[in-house]
Amino acid sequence: MLPAPPPGPPSPREGTPAELLARVPKLLEAMRSVGSGLGLHSTLHRICETAAELTGARYAALGVLDEDGDGLADFVHHGLDEATARRVGHLPDGRKDLLGALVHGPEPVRPTDLTREPPPDGPCEHHSPARSFFGVPVKVRGAVFGHLYLADKYKGEPFNDHDLALVRVLATEAGTAIGNARLHEAAQQRERWIDGSVAVTTALLAGGDTDDALQEVAEQARRLSGAAAGIVLLPADGGGLEIAAVAAPHRTNSLGVVIPPENGIVAELLSGRPVFVDDAATDPRLEAGPVRAYGPIMLLPLCRDGRVLGGLVMPRARGERPFTRTERELGDRFASQAALALTMADAQRDRERLAVYEDRDRIARDLHDLVIQRLFATGMMLESAQRRAAAPEVRDGVGEAVDELDVTIQEIRSAIFALQQPAEAPTGLRTRVLREISMAAVPLGFTPSHRFTGPVDTAVGDPTGRNLIAALRETLSNAFRHARAGRIEVVVDATALLPDGRPGVRLTVSDDGVGIPAGGRRSGLHNLRRRAESVGGASGLGPGIAADGGGTTVWWEAPY
């Protein structure tokens, strides 16, 4: 029996060209390459590069349809160097050029010679010359995601049916890879928005400074949306919306600016409707001003239980893409979560305020019913002893003690009256500074000295005053935790002149502590600088008030 002949190369199937079969291994390798990785943009680049290698094309591109399906939201290219891309300028929009035939049709397009079939708008002088071209739709789960374009074979030959067949197979695999990449990116995007919502909720419920919590909302909104800024608006006392927090890479003086209720967009936000602007430079609803320098803007109301708590504004830079439907949905959910956190934080503060009121009432009753009565009884005993005392010096001493008791009783009665006053009563900046100093005296073990210069209560506006109080609180806290100071001096000067000539207020907190060690944390100083810059001011450090020049002086200044 003769041995079986060694296996040889398989014979071509009937009707299948040998050229096509010879390129199958390359196609399989291309499909494997396309399916690797989960990043959407890297996947698009890999598809272009693989298609060009598979067909011998000089240029390849992949146009991604926008959500409406009538234009291109993204255009990834291969084979076009950066210098040529800059000369070309704008990318195709898929509406009036040759690519529009593919955008509006689900079937492949293959002109035989672009030199004989120029685009409807005419050739572009900067575009690289290409004689051959074809495009294939890329579908993701049955819907057209975009189109893969190939142009200009290296050998100068036109694209043939085999090229078209291979690229159609590759486009099918690309659709699967793109679908997986989109799901992965969507999951990551949702995870980021959820993490941002958790960070905002934590900041608002931590019981810290309200301005810091609102700043966290603005920071997260800017980061998650890819915007140029994040802005939190709160209802103003006289109507309209006031800018309460701004997160931006550059200094801004917009904190505290009130947008009047007559503004059309403000009216829509206060009615609980979101507003989406494609281009701030041309939208007639926007007034002339700094906002015109932005591009797309997403404005979302902060609503809870039918009540508008404020607004959230996320503007993108000029020329950036508009917000997608998914980004709008995620932004709306983030705004809803932020509004819920604001409501819960308000409820928590109300509970804490109620507990403080109850405690103050109890203290006032105890002072009145126990302390004053005992002091009064002690005074009567001393007066009786004074009358029975024979020595004049004893009578004089007891009389002085009785007078001191009377003064003490009057002071306690004043304290009782103050405890019974509502905490929401409007107070001036001077009173709020004194309150912070008194609160800091407990952990410090001594009361810092203080001095006021100029019209502190009348000249300093509310946004600057709020940030000055927060800066004072931060500075006194740092002095207690790190400085180990035995003496602290606080100066509030409302007659200060800023370096640019504007009148302003300057806060100076000096101590005789150990100073700031080299390499120590600077988060507190960063917060002080950020607060100052948010209202157009600045902050810095200087030598302290110790005898040898030791310690630290922190200064903080801002215009009125």
KAVEN-V310519 format. One record per residue. N is the residue number from 1. RES is the residue in three letters. SS is DSSP state (H for helix, E for strand, L for the rest). BURIAL is b if it has 24 or more other ideal C-beta (glycine too) atoms within 12 Angstrom, else e. Layout:
# KAVEN-V310519
n=N res=RES ss=SS burial=BURIAL
n=N res=RES ss=SS burial=BURIAL
This chain:
# KAVEN-V310519
n=1 res=MET ss=L burial=e
n=2 res=LEU ss=L burial=e
n=3 res=PRO ss=L burial=e
n=4 res=ALA ss=L burial=e
n=5 res=PRO ss=L burial=e
n=6 res=PRO ss=L burial=e
n=7 res=PRO ss=L burial=e
n=8 res=GLY ss=L burial=e
n=9 res=PRO ss=L burial=e
n=10 res=PRO ss=L burial=e
n=11 res=SER ss=L burial=e
n=12 res=PRO ss=L burial=e
n=13 res=ARG ss=L burial=e
n=14 res=GLU ss=L burial=e
n=15 res=GLY ss=L burial=e
n=16 res=THR ss=L burial=e
n=17 res=PRO ss=L burial=e
n=18 res=ALA ss=H burial=e
n=19 res=GLU ss=H burial=e
n=20 res=LEU ss=H burial=e
n=21 res=LEU ss=H burial=e
n=22 res=ALA ss=H burial=e
n=23 res=ARG ss=L burial=b
n=24 res=VAL ss=H burial=b
n=25 res=PRO ss=H burial=e
n=26 res=LYS ss=H burial=b
n=27 res=LEU ss=H burial=b
n=28 res=LEU ss=H burial=e
n=29 res=GLU ss=H burial=e
n=30 res=ALA ss=H burial=b
n=31 res=MET ss=H burial=b
n=32 res=ARG ss=H burial=e
n=33 res=SER ss=H burial=b
n=34 res=VAL ss=H burial=b
n=35 res=GLY ss=L burial=b
n=36 res=SER ss=L burial=e
n=37 res=GLY ss=L burial=e
n=38 res=LEU ss=L burial=e
n=39 res=GLY ss=L burial=e
n=40 res=LEU ss=H burial=b
n=41 res=HIS ss=H burial=e
n=42 res=SER ss=H burial=e
n=43 res=THR ss=H burial=b
n=44 res=LEU ss=H burial=b
n=45 res=HIS ss=H burial=b
n=46 res=ARG ss=H burial=b
n=47 res=ILE ss=H burial=b
n=48 res=CYS ss=H burial=b
n=49 res=GLU ss=H burial=b
n=50 res=THR ss=H burial=b
n=51 res=ALA ss=H burial=b
n=52 res=ALA ss=H burial=b
n=53 res=GLU ss=H burial=b
n=54 res=LEU ss=H burial=b
n=55 res=THR ss=H burial=b
n=56 res=GLY ss=L burial=b
n=57 res=ALA ss=E burial=b
n=58 res=ARG ss=E burial=b
n=59 res=TYR ss=E burial=b
n=60 res=ALA ss=E burial=b
n=61 res=ALA ss=E burial=b
n=62 res=LEU ss=E burial=b
n=63 res=GLY ss=E burial=b
n=64 res=VAL ss=E burial=b
n=65 res=LEU ss=E burial=b
n=66 res=ASP ss=L burial=b
n=67 res=GLU ss=L burial=e
n=68 res=ASP ss=L burial=e
n=69 res=GLY ss=L burial=e
n=70 res=ASP ss=L burial=e
n=71 res=GLY ss=L burial=b
n=72 res=LEU ss=E burial=b
n=73 res=ALA ss=E burial=b
n=74 res=ASP ss=E burial=b
n=75 res=PHE ss=E burial=b
n=76 res=VAL ss=E burial=b
n=77 res=HIS ss=E burial=b
n=78 res=HIS ss=E burial=b
n=79 res=GLY ss=L burial=b
n=80 res=LEU ss=L burial=b
n=81 res=ASP ss=L burial=e
n=82 res=GLU ss=H burial=e
n=83 res=ALA ss=H burial=e
n=84 res=THR ss=H burial=e
n=85 res=ALA ss=H burial=e
n=86 res=ARG ss=H burial=e
n=87 res=ARG ss=H burial=e
n=88 res=VAL ss=H burial=e
n=89 res=GLY ss=L burial=e
n=90 res=HIS ss=L burial=e
n=91 res=LEU ss=L burial=b
n=92 res=PRO ss=L burial=b
n=93 res=ASP ss=L burial=e
n=94 res=GLY ss=L burial=b
n=95 res=ARG ss=L burial=e
n=96 res=LYS ss=L burial=e
n=97 res=ASP ss=L burial=b
n=98 res=LEU ss=L burial=b
n=99 res=LEU ss=L burial=b
n=100 res=GLY ss=H burial=b
n=101 res=ALA ss=H burial=b
n=102 res=LEU ss=H burial=b
n=103 res=VAL ss=H burial=b
n=104 res=HIS ss=L burial=e
n=105 res=GLY ss=L burial=e
n=106 res=PRO ss=L burial=e
n=107 res=GLU ss=L burial=e
n=108 res=PRO ss=L burial=b
n=109 res=VAL ss=E burial=b
n=110 res=ARG ss=L burial=b
n=111 res=PRO ss=L burial=b
n=112 res=THR ss=L burial=e
n=113 res=ASP ss=L burial=e
n=114 res=LEU ss=L burial=b
n=115 res=THR ss=L burial=e
n=116 res=ARG ss=L burial=e
n=117 res=GLU ss=L burial=e
n=118 res=PRO ss=L burial=e
n=119 res=PRO ss=L burial=e
n=120 res=PRO ss=L burial=e
n=121 res=ASP ss=L burial=e
n=122 res=GLY ss=L burial=e
n=123 res=PRO ss=L burial=e
n=124 res=CYS ss=L burial=e
n=125 res=GLU ss=L burial=e
n=126 res=HIS ss=L burial=e
n=127 res=HIS ss=L burial=b
n=128 res=SER ss=L burial=b
n=129 res=PRO ss=L burial=e
n=130 res=ALA ss=L burial=b
n=131 res=ARG ss=L burial=b
n=132 res=SER ss=L burial=b
n=133 res=PHE ss=E burial=b
n=134 res=PHE ss=E burial=b
n=135 res=GLY ss=E burial=b
n=136 res=VAL ss=E burial=b
n=137 res=PRO ss=E burial=b
n=138 res=VAL ss=E burial=b
n=139 res=LYS ss=E burial=b
n=140 res=VAL ss=E burial=b
n=141 res=ARG ss=L burial=e
n=142 res=GLY ss=L burial=e
n=143 res=ALA ss=E burial=e
n=144 res=VAL ss=E burial=b
n=145 res=PHE ss=E burial=b
n=146 res=GLY ss=E burial=b
n=147 res=HIS ss=E burial=b
n=148 res=LEU ss=E burial=b
n=149 res=TYR ss=E burial=b
n=150 res=LEU ss=E burial=b
n=151 res=ALA ss=E burial=b
n=152 res=ASP ss=E burial=b
n=153 res=LYS ss=E burial=b
n=154 res=TYR ss=L burial=e
n=155 res=LYS ss=L burial=e
n=156 res=GLY ss=L burial=e
n=157 res=GLU ss=L burial=e
n=158 res=PRO ss=L burial=b
n=159 res=PHE ss=L burial=b
n=160 res=ASN ss=L burial=e
n=161 res=ASP ss=H burial=e
n=162 res=HIS ss=H burial=b
n=163 res=ASP ss=H burial=b
n=164 res=LEU ss=H burial=b
n=165 res=ALA ss=H burial=b
n=166 res=LEU ss=H burial=b
n=167 res=VAL ss=H burial=b
n=168 res=ARG ss=H burial=b
n=169 res=VAL ss=H burial=b
n=170 res=LEU ss=H burial=b
n=171 res=ALA ss=H burial=b
n=172 res=THR ss=H burial=b
n=173 res=GLU ss=H burial=b
n=174 res=ALA ss=H burial=b
n=175 res=GLY ss=H burial=b
n=176 res=THR ss=H burial=b
n=177 res=ALA ss=H burial=b
n=178 res=ILE ss=H burial=b
n=179 res=GLY ss=H burial=b
n=180 res=ASN ss=H burial=b
n=181 res=ALA ss=H burial=b
n=182 res=ARG ss=H burial=b
n=183 res=LEU ss=H burial=e
n=184 res=HIS ss=H burial=e
n=185 res=GLU ss=H burial=b
n=186 res=ALA ss=H burial=e
n=187 res=ALA ss=H burial=e
n=188 res=GLN ss=H burial=e
n=189 res=GLN ss=H burial=b
n=190 res=ARG ss=H burial=e
n=191 res=GLU ss=H burial=e
n=192 res=ARG ss=H burial=e
n=193 res=TRP ss=H burial=b
n=194 res=ILE ss=H burial=e
n=195 res=ASP ss=H burial=e
n=196 res=GLY ss=H burial=b
n=197 res=SER ss=H burial=b
n=198 res=VAL ss=H burial=e
n=199 res=ALA ss=H burial=b
n=200 res=VAL ss=H burial=b
n=201 res=THR ss=H burial=b
n=202 res=THR ss=H burial=e
n=203 res=ALA ss=H burial=b
n=204 res=LEU ss=H burial=b
n=205 res=LEU ss=H burial=b
n=206 res=ALA ss=L burial=e
n=207 res=GLY ss=L burial=e
n=208 res=GLY ss=L burial=e
n=209 res=ASP ss=L burial=b
n=210 res=THR ss=H burial=b
n=211 res=ASP ss=H burial=b
n=212 res=ASP ss=H burial=b
n=213 res=ALA ss=H burial=b
n=214 res=LEU ss=H burial=b
n=215 res=GLN ss=H burial=b
n=216 res=GLU ss=H burial=b
n=217 res=VAL ss=H burial=b
n=218 res=ALA ss=H burial=b
n=219 res=GLU ss=H burial=b
n=220 res=GLN ss=H burial=b
n=221 res=ALA ss=H burial=b
n=222 res=ARG ss=H burial=b
n=223 res=ARG ss=H burial=b
n=224 res=LEU ss=H burial=b
n=225 res=SER ss=H burial=b
n=226 res=GLY ss=L burial=b
n=227 res=ALA ss=L burial=b
n=228 res=ALA ss=L burial=b
n=229 res=ALA ss=E burial=b
n=230 res=GLY ss=E burial=b
n=231 res=ILE ss=E burial=b
n=232 res=VAL ss=E burial=b
n=233 res=LEU ss=E burial=b
n=234 res=LEU ss=E burial=b
n=235 res=PRO ss=E burial=b
n=236 res=ALA ss=L burial=b
n=237 res=ASP ss=L burial=e
n=238 res=GLY ss=L burial=e
n=239 res=GLY ss=L burial=e
n=240 res=GLY ss=L burial=b
n=241 res=LEU ss=E burial=b
n=242 res=GLU ss=E burial=b
n=243 res=ILE ss=E burial=b
n=244 res=ALA ss=E burial=b
n=245 res=ALA ss=E burial=b
n=246 res=VAL ss=E burial=b
n=247 res=ALA ss=E burial=b
n=248 res=ALA ss=E burial=b
n=249 res=PRO ss=L burial=e
n=250 res=HIS ss=L burial=e
n=251 res=ARG ss=L burial=e
n=252 res=THR ss=L burial=b
n=253 res=ASN ss=L burial=e
n=254 res=SER ss=L burial=b
n=255 res=LEU ss=L burial=b
n=256 res=GLY ss=L burial=b
n=257 res=VAL ss=L burial=b
n=258 res=VAL ss=E burial=b
n=259 res=ILE ss=E burial=b
n=260 res=PRO ss=L burial=e
n=261 res=PRO ss=L burial=e
n=262 res=GLU ss=L burial=e
n=263 res=ASN ss=L burial=b
n=264 res=GLY ss=H burial=e
n=265 res=ILE ss=H burial=b
n=266 res=VAL ss=H burial=b
n=267 res=ALA ss=H burial=e
n=268 res=GLU ss=H burial=e
n=269 res=LEU ss=H burial=b
n=270 res=LEU ss=H burial=b
n=271 res=SER ss=L burial=e
n=272 res=GLY ss=L burial=b
n=273 res=ARG ss=L burial=e
n=274 res=PRO ss=L burial=b
n=275 res=VAL ss=E burial=b
n=276 res=PHE ss=E burial=b
n=277 res=VAL ss=E burial=b
n=278 res=ASP ss=L burial=b
n=279 res=ASP ss=L burial=b
n=280 res=ALA ss=L burial=b
n=281 res=ALA ss=L burial=e
n=282 res=THR ss=L burial=e
n=283 res=ASP ss=L burial=b
n=284 res=PRO ss=L burial=e
n=285 res=ARG ss=L burial=e
n=286 res=LEU ss=L burial=b
n=287 res=GLU ss=L burial=e
n=288 res=ALA ss=L burial=e
n=289 res=GLY ss=L burial=e
n=290 res=PRO ss=H burial=e
n=291 res=VAL ss=H burial=b
n=292 res=ARG ss=H burial=e
n=293 res=ALA ss=H burial=e
n=294 res=TYR ss=E burial=b
n=295 res=GLY ss=E burial=b
n=296 res=PRO ss=E burial=b
n=297 res=ILE ss=E burial=b
n=298 res=MET ss=E burial=b
n=299 res=LEU ss=E burial=b
n=300 res=LEU ss=E burial=b
n=301 res=PRO ss=E burial=b
n=302 res=LEU ss=E burial=b
n=303 res=CYS ss=E burial=b
n=304 res=ARG ss=E burial=e
n=305 res=ASP ss=L burial=e
n=306 res=GLY ss=L burial=e
n=307 res=ARG ss=E burial=e
n=308 res=VAL ss=E burial=b
n=309 res=LEU ss=E burial=b
n=310 res=GLY ss=E burial=b
n=311 res=GLY ss=E burial=b
n=312 res=LEU ss=E burial=b
n=313 res=VAL ss=E burial=b
n=314 res=MET ss=E burial=b
n=315 res=PRO ss=E burial=b
n=316 res=ARG ss=E burial=b
n=317 res=ALA ss=E burial=e
n=318 res=ARG ss=L burial=e
n=319 res=GLY ss=L burial=e
n=320 res=GLU ss=L burial=e
n=321 res=ARG ss=L burial=b
n=322 res=PRO ss=L burial=b
n=323 res=PHE ss=L burial=b
n=324 res=THR ss=L burial=b
n=325 res=ARG ss=H burial=e
n=326 res=THR ss=H burial=e
n=327 res=GLU ss=H burial=b
n=328 res=ARG ss=H burial=b
n=329 res=GLU ss=H burial=e
n=330 res=LEU ss=H burial=b
n=331 res=GLY ss=H burial=b
n=332 res=ASP ss=H burial=b
n=333 res=ARG ss=H burial=b
n=334 res=PHE ss=H burial=b
n=335 res=ALA ss=H burial=b
n=336 res=SER ss=H burial=b
n=337 res=GLN ss=H burial=b
n=338 res=ALA ss=H burial=b
n=339 res=ALA ss=H burial=b
n=340 res=LEU ss=H burial=b
n=341 res=ALA ss=H burial=b
n=342 res=LEU ss=H burial=b
n=343 res=THR ss=H burial=b
n=344 res=MET ss=H burial=b
n=345 res=ALA ss=H burial=b
n=346 res=ASP ss=H burial=b
n=347 res=ALA ss=H burial=e
n=348 res=GLN ss=H burial=e
n=349 res=ARG ss=H burial=b
n=350 res=ASP ss=H burial=e
n=351 res=ARG ss=H burial=e
n=352 res=GLU ss=H burial=e
n=353 res=ARG ss=H burial=e
n=354 res=LEU ss=H burial=e
n=355 res=ALA ss=H burial=e
n=356 res=VAL ss=H burial=e
n=357 res=TYR ss=H burial=e
n=358 res=GLU ss=H burial=e
n=359 res=ASP ss=H burial=e
n=360 res=ARG ss=H burial=e
n=361 res=ASP ss=H burial=e
n=362 res=ARG ss=H burial=e
n=363 res=ILE ss=H burial=e
n=364 res=ALA ss=H burial=b
n=365 res=ARG ss=H burial=e
n=366 res=ASP ss=H burial=e
n=367 res=LEU ss=H burial=b
n=368 res=HIS ss=H burial=e
n=369 res=ASP ss=H burial=e
n=370 res=LEU ss=H burial=e
n=371 res=VAL ss=H burial=e
n=372 res=ILE ss=H burial=b
n=373 res=GLN ss=H burial=e
n=374 res=ARG ss=H burial=e
n=375 res=LEU ss=H burial=b
n=376 res=PHE ss=H burial=e
n=377 res=ALA ss=H burial=e
n=378 res=THR ss=H burial=e
n=379 res=GLY ss=H burial=b
n=380 res=MET ss=H burial=e
n=381 res=MET ss=H burial=e
n=382 res=LEU ss=H burial=b
n=383 res=GLU ss=H burial=e
n=384 res=SER ss=H burial=e
n=385 res=ALA ss=H burial=e
n=386 res=GLN ss=H burial=b
n=387 res=ARG ss=H burial=e
n=388 res=ARG ss=H burial=e
n=389 res=ALA ss=L burial=e
n=390 res=ALA ss=L burial=e
n=391 res=ALA ss=L burial=e
n=392 res=PRO ss=H burial=e
n=393 res=GLU ss=H burial=e
n=394 res=VAL ss=H burial=e
n=395 res=ARG ss=H burial=e
n=396 res=ASP ss=H burial=e
n=397 res=GLY ss=H burial=e
n=398 res=VAL ss=H burial=b
n=399 res=GLY ss=H burial=e
n=400 res=GLU ss=H burial=e
n=401 res=ALA ss=H burial=e
n=402 res=VAL ss=H burial=b
n=403 res=ASP ss=H burial=e
n=404 res=GLU ss=H burial=e
n=405 res=LEU ss=H burial=b
n=406 res=ASP ss=H burial=e
n=407 res=VAL ss=H burial=e
n=408 res=THR ss=H burial=e
n=409 res=ILE ss=H burial=b
n=410 res=GLN ss=H burial=e
n=411 res=GLU ss=H burial=e
n=412 res=ILE ss=H burial=b
n=413 res=ARG ss=H burial=e
n=414 res=SER ss=H burial=e
n=415 res=ALA ss=H burial=e
n=416 res=ILE ss=H burial=b
n=417 res=PHE ss=H burial=e
n=418 res=ALA ss=H burial=e
n=419 res=LEU ss=H burial=b
n=420 res=GLN ss=L burial=e
n=421 res=GLN ss=L burial=e
n=422 res=PRO ss=L burial=e
n=423 res=ALA ss=L burial=e
n=424 res=GLU ss=L burial=e
n=425 res=ALA ss=L burial=e
n=426 res=PRO ss=L burial=e
n=427 res=THR ss=L burial=e
n=428 res=GLY ss=L burial=e
n=429 res=LEU ss=H burial=b
n=430 res=ARG ss=H burial=b
n=431 res=THR ss=H burial=e
n=432 res=ARG ss=H burial=b
n=433 res=VAL ss=H burial=b
n=434 res=LEU ss=H burial=b
n=435 res=ARG ss=H burial=e
n=436 res=GLU ss=H burial=b
n=437 res=ILE ss=H burial=b
n=438 res=SER ss=H burial=e
n=439 res=MET ss=H burial=e
n=440 res=ALA ss=H burial=b
n=441 res=ALA ss=H burial=e
n=442 res=VAL ss=H burial=e
n=443 res=PRO ss=H burial=e
n=444 res=LEU ss=H burial=b
n=445 res=GLY ss=L burial=e
n=446 res=PHE ss=L burial=e
n=447 res=THR ss=L burial=e
n=448 res=PRO ss=L burial=b
n=449 res=SER ss=E burial=e
n=450 res=HIS ss=E burial=b
n=451 res=ARG ss=E burial=e
n=452 res=PHE ss=E burial=b
n=453 res=THR ss=E burial=e
n=454 res=GLY ss=L burial=e
n=455 res=PRO ss=L burial=e
n=456 res=VAL ss=H burial=b
n=457 res=ASP ss=H burial=e
n=458 res=THR ss=H burial=e
n=459 res=ALA ss=H burial=b
n=460 res=VAL ss=L burial=b
n=461 res=GLY ss=L burial=b
n=462 res=ASP ss=H burial=b
n=463 res=PRO ss=H burial=b
n=464 res=THR ss=H burial=b
n=465 res=GLY ss=H burial=b
n=466 res=ARG ss=H burial=b
n=467 res=ASN ss=H burial=b
n=468 res=LEU ss=H burial=b
n=469 res=ILE ss=H burial=b
n=470 res=ALA ss=H burial=b
n=471 res=ALA ss=H burial=b
n=472 res=LEU ss=H burial=b
n=473 res=ARG ss=H burial=b
n=474 res=GLU ss=H burial=b
n=475 res=THR ss=H burial=b
n=476 res=LEU ss=H burial=b
n=477 res=SER ss=H burial=b
n=478 res=ASN ss=H burial=b
n=479 res=ALA ss=H burial=b
n=480 res=PHE ss=H burial=b
n=481 res=ARG ss=H burial=e
n=482 res=HIS ss=H burial=b
n=483 res=ALA ss=H burial=b
n=484 res=ARG ss=L burial=e
n=485 res=ALA ss=L burial=b
n=486 res=GLY ss=L burial=e
n=487 res=ARG ss=L burial=b
n=488 res=ILE ss=E burial=b
n=489 res=GLU ss=E burial=b
n=490 res=VAL ss=E burial=b
n=491 res=VAL ss=E burial=b
n=492 res=VAL ss=E burial=b
n=493 res=ASP ss=E burial=b
n=494 res=ALA ss=E burial=b
n=495 res=THR ss=E burial=e
n=496 res=ALA ss=E burial=b
n=497 res=LEU ss=E burial=e
n=498 res=LEU ss=L burial=b
n=499 res=PRO ss=L burial=e
n=500 res=ASP ss=L burial=e
n=501 res=GLY ss=L burial=e
n=502 res=ARG ss=L burial=e
n=503 res=PRO ss=E burial=e
n=504 res=GLY ss=E burial=b
n=505 res=VAL ss=E burial=b
n=506 res=ARG ss=E burial=b
n=507 res=LEU ss=E burial=b
n=508 res=THR ss=E burial=b
n=509 res=VAL ss=E burial=b
n=510 res=SER ss=E burial=b
n=511 res=ASP ss=E burial=b
n=512 res=ASP ss=L burial=b
n=513 res=GLY ss=L burial=b
n=514 res=VAL ss=L burial=e
n=515 res=GLY ss=L burial=b
n=516 res=ILE ss=L burial=b
n=517 res=PRO ss=L burial=e
n=518 res=ALA ss=L burial=e
n=519 res=GLY ss=L burial=e
n=520 res=GLY ss=L burial=e
n=521 res=ARG ss=L burial=e
n=522 res=ARG ss=L burial=e
n=523 res=SER ss=H burial=e
n=524 res=GLY ss=H burial=b
n=525 res=LEU ss=H burial=b
n=526 res=HIS ss=H burial=e
n=527 res=ASN ss=H burial=b
n=528 res=LEU ss=H burial=b
n=529 res=ARG ss=H burial=b
n=530 res=ARG ss=H burial=b
n=531 res=ARG ss=H burial=b
n=532 res=ALA ss=H burial=b
n=533 res=GLU ss=H burial=b
n=534 res=SER ss=H burial=b
n=535 res=VAL ss=L burial=b
n=536 res=GLY ss=L burial=b
n=537 res=GLY ss=L burial=b
n=538 res=ALA ss=E burial=b
n=539 res=SER ss=E burial=b
n=540 res=GLY ss=E burial=e
n=541 res=LEU ss=E burial=b
n=542 res=GLY ss=E burial=e
n=543 res=PRO ss=E burial=e
n=544 res=GLY ss=L burial=b
n=545 res=ILE ss=L burial=b
n=546 res=ALA ss=L burial=e
n=547 res=ALA ss=L burial=e
n=548 res=ASP ss=L burial=e
n=549 res=GLY ss=L burial=e
n=550 res=GLY ss=L burial=e
n=551 res=GLY ss=L burial=b
n=552 res=THR ss=E burial=b
n=553 res=THR ss=E burial=b
n=554 res=VAL ss=E burial=b
n=555 res=TRP ss=E burial=b
n=556 res=TRP ss=E burial=b
n=557 res=GLU ss=E burial=b
n=558 res=ALA ss=E burial=b
n=559 res=PRO ss=E burial=b
n=560 res=TYR ss=L burial=b
